[in-house]
């Protein structure tokens, strides 16, 4: 799979484009692997800054976003499978100029406010085992790992961003869920309830 997108707004010089590549590999009837890469660029995008002010100030910024993910699924049989999802999301933006929004909808350049640039990294792992042991009844075991880092120092090197994420505190969770379908009609028949 692949895609490409482009947009623009003439009046303010706003534009953006994105592309993605998603090769899929099916090793067998039981094992599927998908790699996904997406990159987005937005130029002169507006965001509100100084939200505590009674006036409305806007910041014009450039945004770069990259997302890498790996998805894998292995099916043991018709009733059970394991699923793995790994994702790294990186987005950064840098403000170029600031504006005051007037009551009539026009904007005037204004340098009395500033806003922090931002560099955001998220890394997630989801690992799921699911067993559908009876119709309507499911046993699942899920492990989730999550790392998030936000800073105002914009780093344009993807590999440095990826390595910096590992110095951040991780959150791990393990959950167990048992869903059992109880058929009241069959219980009623067994006990002779009318």
C-alpha positions in Angstrom: 0.0 0.0 0.0 1.1 3.6 -0.6 -0.4 7.1 -0.6 0.5 10.7 -1.4 -1.4 13.8 -0.4 -1.0 17.6 -1.0 -3.0 20.6 0.1 -2.6 24.4 0.0 -4.3 27.7 0.9 -3.2 30.6 -1.3 -4.0 33.5 0.9 -1.5 32.8 3.7 1.0 30.6 1.9 -0.1 27.5 3.8 0.6 24.1 2.3 1.4 20.6 3.2 2.0 17.2 1.8 2.3 13.6 3.1 3.2 10.2 1.8 3.1 6.7 3.2 4.5 3.3 2.3 3.1 0.1 3.8 4.6 -3.1 2.5 2.8 -6.3 3.7 4.4 -9.7 3.8 2.4 -12.8 4.4 4.9 -15.5 5.3 2.2 -18.2 5.5 -1.5 -18.6 6.1 -0.7 -18.1 9.8 1.9 -15.3 9.9 1.4 -11.7 8.6 3.8 -8.8 8.9 3.2 -5.1 8.0 5.7 -2.3 8.1 4.3 1.3 7.8 6.2 4.6 7.2 4.3 7.9 7.0 5.8 11.4 6.8 3.9 14.7 6.8 5.1 18.3 6.3 2.9 21.3 7.0 4.1 24.9 6.3 2.7 28.1 7.8 0.2 26.2 9.9 -1.6 28.3 12.5 -2.2 27.6 16.1 -3.5 29.7 19.0 -0.8 30.9 21.4 -1.1 32.8 24.8 -4.5 31.2 25.5 -4.8 33.1 28.8 -4.9 36.5 27.0 -8.3 38.2 26.3 -7.0 38.9 22.8 -6.6 36.0 20.3 -2.9 35.5 19.2 -1.9 33.1 16.5 1.4 31.6 15.8 2.5 30.5 12.3 4.6 27.3 12.4 6.1 24.5 10.3 5.4 21.0 11.4 7.2 17.7 10.5 5.7 14.4 11.6 7.1 10.9 11.0 5.4 7.7 12.1 7.0 4.2 11.9 5.1 1.1 12.9 5.4 -2.7 12.7 2.4 -4.9 13.0 2.6 -8.7 13.2 0.0 -11.4 13.7 0.5 -15.1 14.1 -2.6 -17.3 14.1 -2.3 -20.6 16.0 -5.7 -21.9 14.9 -9.2 -20.7 14.3 -9.6 -19.9 18.0 -6.3 -18.3 19.1 -3.7 -15.8 17.9 -1.0 -13.4 19.0 -0.8 -9.8 17.8 2.2 -7.4 18.1 2.1 -3.6 17.3 5.2 -1.4 17.7 5.0 2.3 16.9 7.4 5.3 17.0 5.7 8.7 16.5 7.8 11.9 16.2 6.4 15.4 15.6 8.1 18.7 15.9 7.2 22.3 15.1 8.9 25.6 15.2 7.2 29.0 15.2 8.2 31.5 12.5 5.9 34.5 13.3 3.0 35.7 15.5 -0.2 37.5 14.7 -3.1 39.2 16.4 -6.6 38.1 15.2 -8.8 41.1 14.7 -12.6 41.2 15.2 -13.2 41.2 11.5 -11.2 38.0 10.9 -8.1 39.6 9.5 -4.7 39.2 11.2 -1.8 41.7 11.9 1.7 40.6 12.6 2.5 41.0 16.3 5.7 40.2 18.2 4.4 40.9 21.8 3.8 37.2 22.4 6.0 34.1 21.9 5.4 30.4 22.3 7.6 27.4 22.8 8.7 25.2 20.0 8.0 21.6 20.6 9.5 18.2 19.9 7.4 15.2 20.7 8.3 11.5 20.7 6.0 8.6 21.6 7.0 4.9 21.5 4.4 2.2 22.1 4.3 -1.6 22.1 1.1 -3.6 22.3 1.3 -7.4 22.6 -1.9 -9.4 22.7 -2.7 -13.0 23.1 -6.4 -14.0 22.5 -8.2 -17.3 22.8 -11.8 -17.6 21.8 -12.4 -20.8 23.8 -16.2 -21.0 23.3 -18.7 -19.1 21.2 -19.0 -15.6 22.7 -16.3 -16.4 25.3 -12.8 -14.8 25.1 -9.6 -15.0 27.2 -7.1 -12.3 26.5 -3.7 -11.3 27.9 -2.4 -7.8 27.0 1.0 -6.2 27.6 1.4 -2.5 26.9 4.6 -0.4 27.0 4.5 3.3 26.6 7.1 6.0 26.5 6.5 9.7 25.8 8.9 12.7 25.7 8.1 16.3 25.1 10.7 19.1 24.9 11.1 22.6 23.5 14.4 21.8 21.9 13.6 20.8 18.3 15.8 18.0 17.1 15.7 17.4 13.3 17.7 14.2 13.3 15.3 11.2 13.3 17.7 8.7 14.8 18.7 11.1 17.6 15.0 11.5 18.5 14.6 7.8 18.5 17.6 7.2 20.8 16.6 10.1 23.1 13.2 8.5 23.8 14.9 5.6 25.7 16.1 8.0 28.4 12.5 8.7 29.4 10.5 6.8 32.0 8.5 3.9 30.7 5.0 2.8 31.6 4.2 -0.9 31.5 0.8 -2.5 32.0 -0.3 -6.1 32.0 -4.0 -6.9 31.8 -6.0 -10.1 31.9 -9.6 -10.4 30.7 -12.0 -13.3 30.8 -15.3 -12.9 29.0 -17.6 -15.8 29.5 -20.9 -16.1 27.6 -23.6 -17.6 29.8 -26.5 -19.0 27.8 -29.5 -18.7 30.1 -31.7 -20.8 27.7 -29.5 -23.8 28.0 -29.3 -23.6 31.8 -33.1 -23.3 31.9 -33.5 -26.5 29.8 -31.0 -28.4 31.9 -32.8 -27.6 35.1 -36.2 -27.9 33.7 -37.2 -24.3 34.5 -40.3 -23.0 32.9 
